[in-house]
Amino acid sequence: MKGRPSKRLLLHIGANKTGSSAIQEFLRLNSEALARHGVTVAPSDLMRGGPVTGQHVPFLEHLRFDMAFGRKIVAERIALLMRDLPERGTLVVSAENLSNLNGTHELFADSIPKHNVQIVLYIRRQDELLVSAWQQWGSKTTGDFWAWVVRAAGQRGDWRLTLEPWEALAGREHIVVRIYDRTKLFGQNVVADFLQALGLGGKLQEC
């Protein structure tokens, strides 16, 4: 990318119910193997030498309540981690709450202009998303599925609304949208598909 460094910051922003946990568990279990291929999984608190859990949801969720402080912390820690990358290396941050419509994406507002950024979002059919969300969350709050769907339909699965804040922050050209559908996933597997997004699709067996 002209005028930008070759090192890459990859933000996997979810969405919910699109295999994020499987991707994050793979990142956790294979962080050392991935590092041999130039891919660094960011520590869960974005601190150099911190624990690698494969995901960053709790840390970012905590920071978003003081956005000015959160942006500063994220920018500083991302800069240090990016500096440690090998030439043409990739730093991975994975947090499905970054696709929530609550401003969490703004934590990266000071980092994105300084780095070569790629944002990866998985989406799925809205009806499948709502049924899955109901089974995990909605059924615990009400016994009326259809009443829950009426409330949730305007909040979950509107991918246009999900993408607009990121387009404003990073530009459409830095966003990759992938379909969470087994028939459309590389290797019919979300982890294999994510490795393809990382540029490691042919090296799946090595990790």
C-alpha positions as CSV (number, residue, x, y, z in Angstrom):
1,M,0.0,0.0,0.0
2,K,1.6,3.2,-1.1
3,G,2.9,5.4,1.7
4,R,2.2,2.8,4.4
5,P,4.4,0.3,6.0
6,S,4.3,-3.4,5.0
7,K,3.5,-4.6,8.5
8,R,-0.2,-5.3,8.9
9,L,-2.7,-4.8,11.7
10,L,-5.6,-7.3,11.2
11,L,-8.8,-6.6,13.3
12,H,-11.2,-9.6,13.4
13,I,-14.3,-7.8,14.6
14,G,-16.8,-10.8,14.7
15,A,-19.7,-10.6,14.3
16,N,-21.4,-12.5,17.1
17,K,-22.6,-16.1,16.2
18,T,-20.2,-16.4,13.3
19,G,-17.5,-18.8,14.6
20,S,-15.5,-16.2,16.6
21,S,-14.9,-18.5,19.5
22,A,-13.5,-21.2,17.2
23,I,-11.2,-18.7,15.6
24,Q,-10.1,-17.4,18.9
25,E,-9.4,-20.8,20.4
26,F,-7.3,-21.6,17.3
27,L,-5.3,-18.4,17.8
28,R,-4.7,-19.3,21.4
29,L,-3.6,-22.8,20.8
30,N,-1.5,-22.0,17.8
31,S,0.1,-18.7,18.6
32,E,3.6,-20.0,18.6
33,A,3.2,-21.8,15.3
34,L,1.5,-18.8,13.7
35,A,4.4,-16.6,14.9
36,R,6.8,-18.8,12.8
37,H,4.8,-17.7,9.8
38,G,5.0,-14.0,10.7
39,V,1.6,-13.8,12.4
40,T,1.6,-12.4,16.0
41,V,-1.6,-12.9,18.1
42,A,-1.8,-9.9,20.3
43,P,-1.8,-10.5,24.1
44,S,-5.2,-10.2,25.6
45,D,-4.4,-6.8,27.2
46,L,-2.3,-5.7,24.2
47,M,0.7,-5.5,26.5
48,R,4.1,-6.8,25.3
49,G,4.7,-10.1,27.1
50,G,1.1,-10.4,28.3
51,P,-1.0,-13.6,28.2
52,V,-2.3,-14.8,24.8
53,T,-5.9,-15.9,25.0
54,G,-6.7,-15.5,21.4
55,Q,-9.3,-12.8,22.1
56,H,-9.6,-9.3,23.4
57,V,-13.3,-8.8,24.3
58,P,-13.0,-8.1,28.1
59,F,-10.1,-5.7,27.8
60,L,-11.8,-3.6,25.0
61,E,-15.1,-3.7,26.7
62,H,-13.6,-2.2,29.9
63,L,-11.7,0.5,28.0
64,R,-14.8,1.8,26.0
65,F,-16.3,3.4,29.1
66,D,-13.5,5.9,29.1
67,M,-13.0,6.5,25.4
68,A,-10.3,9.1,25.6
69,F,-8.2,7.0,27.9
70,G,-9.0,3.8,26.0
71,R,-7.9,5.3,22.6
72,K,-4.6,6.4,24.1
73,I,-3.9,3.0,25.7
74,V,-4.8,1.1,22.5
75,A,-2.7,3.4,20.3
76,E,0.3,3.1,22.6
77,R,0.2,-0.6,23.0
78,I,-0.6,-1.4,19.4
79,A,2.3,0.8,18.3
80,L,4.7,-1.2,20.5
81,L,3.4,-4.5,19.3
82,M,3.6,-3.4,15.6
83,R,7.2,-2.3,16.2
84,D,8.1,-5.8,17.3
85,L,6.7,-7.4,14.2
86,P,9.0,-8.9,11.6
87,E,9.0,-7.1,8.3
88,R,5.8,-7.9,6.5
89,G,4.4,-9.5,9.7
90,T,0.8,-9.3,10.8
91,L,-0.6,-8.5,14.3
92,V,-4.0,-10.0,15.0
93,V,-6.6,-8.6,17.3
94,S,-9.9,-10.5,17.7
95,A,-12.9,-9.2,19.5
96,E,-16.5,-9.6,18.3
97,N,-17.7,-6.7,20.5
98,L,-15.9,-4.5,17.9
99,S,-19.0,-5.1,15.7
100,N,-21.4,-3.9,18.4
101,L,-23.2,-0.6,17.7
102,N,-21.9,1.0,20.9
103,G,-18.8,2.9,19.8
104,T,-16.3,0.3,20.7
105,H,-14.7,0.7,17.3
106,E,-13.6,4.2,18.3
107,L,-10.9,2.7,20.5
108,F,-8.9,2.2,17.3
109,A,-9.4,5.7,15.9
110,D,-5.9,6.8,16.8
111,S,-4.3,3.5,15.6
112,I,-5.9,3.0,12.2
113,P,-4.3,6.1,10.5
114,K,-0.9,5.0,11.6
115,H,-0.9,1.4,10.4
116,N,-1.7,-0.8,7.4
117,V,-5.0,-2.1,8.6
118,Q,-7.3,-4.9,7.4
119,I,-10.7,-5.4,9.1
120,V,-12.3,-8.8,8.8
121,L,-16.0,-9.2,9.5
122,Y,-18.0,-12.5,9.2
123,I,-21.7,-12.1,8.5
124,R,-24.5,-14.7,8.3
125,R,-28.2,-14.8,7.3
126,Q,-30.2,-12.7,9.6
127,D,-32.8,-15.4,10.3
128,E,-30.1,-17.9,11.3
129,L,-28.4,-15.2,13.4
130,L,-31.6,-14.4,15.3
131,V,-32.4,-18.1,16.0
132,S,-28.9,-18.8,17.2
133,A,-28.9,-15.6,19.4
134,W,-32.3,-16.6,20.8
135,Q,-31.1,-20.0,21.7
136,Q,-28.0,-18.6,23.6
137,W,-29.3,-15.4,25.0
138,G,-33.0,-14.5,24.3
139,S,-34.5,-17.6,25.8
140,K,-33.0,-16.7,29.1
141,T,-34.9,-13.4,29.3
142,T,-38.3,-14.3,27.9
143,G,-40.4,-17.2,26.8
144,D,-41.9,-15.4,23.9
145,F,-39.7,-16.0,20.9
146,W,-41.6,-13.8,18.5
147,A,-41.8,-10.9,20.9
148,W,-38.0,-11.2,21.3
149,V,-37.5,-11.3,17.5
150,V,-39.5,-8.1,17.0
151,R,-37.2,-6.3,19.5
152,A,-34.0,-7.9,18.2
153,A,-34.6,-7.6,14.5
154,G,-33.8,-3.9,14.5
155,Q,-30.6,-4.3,16.5
156,R,-29.0,-7.6,15.4
157,G,-27.9,-8.5,11.9
158,D,-28.2,-5.1,10.2
159,W,-24.8,-5.5,8.5
160,R,-25.1,-2.1,6.8
161,L,-25.2,-0.4,10.2
162,T,-22.4,-2.6,11.4
163,L,-20.1,-1.6,8.6
164,E,-20.8,2.1,8.4
165,P,-18.7,3.1,11.5
166,W,-15.8,1.1,10.2
167,E,-16.0,2.5,6.8
168,A,-15.9,6.0,8.3
169,L,-12.9,5.1,10.4
170,A,-10.8,3.0,8.0
171,G,-12.3,3.2,4.5
172,R,-14.2,0.5,2.6
173,E,-11.0,-0.6,0.9
174,H,-9.6,-1.9,4.2
175,I,-12.6,-4.1,5.1
176,V,-13.1,-7.7,4.1
177,V,-16.6,-9.2,4.6
178,R,-16.8,-13.0,4.6
179,I,-20.0,-15.1,4.5
180,Y,-20.4,-17.4,7.5
181,D,-21.9,-20.3,5.5
182,R,-20.2,-23.7,5.3
183,T,-20.7,-23.9,1.6
184,K,-19.0,-20.5,1.1
185,L,-16.2,-20.9,3.6
186,F,-12.7,-21.9,2.4
187,G,-12.4,-25.6,3.2
188,Q,-15.9,-25.4,4.6
189,N,-14.4,-24.4,7.9
190,V,-14.3,-21.0,9.5
191,V,-10.8,-21.5,10.9
192,A,-9.5,-22.5,7.5
193,D,-11.3,-19.5,6.0
194,F,-9.8,-17.1,8.6
195,L,-6.3,-18.5,7.8
196,Q,-7.0,-17.8,4.2
197,A,-7.8,-14.2,5.1
198,L,-4.4,-14.1,7.0
199,G,-2.7,-15.4,3.8
200,L,-1.9,-18.8,5.4
201,G,-4.5,-20.9,3.7
202,G,-2.0,-23.3,2.2
203,K,-0.2,-23.7,5.5
204,L,-3.1,-24.9,7.6
205,Q,-1.5,-28.3,8.3
206,E,1.6,-26.7,9.6
207,C,-0.2,-24.9,12.4
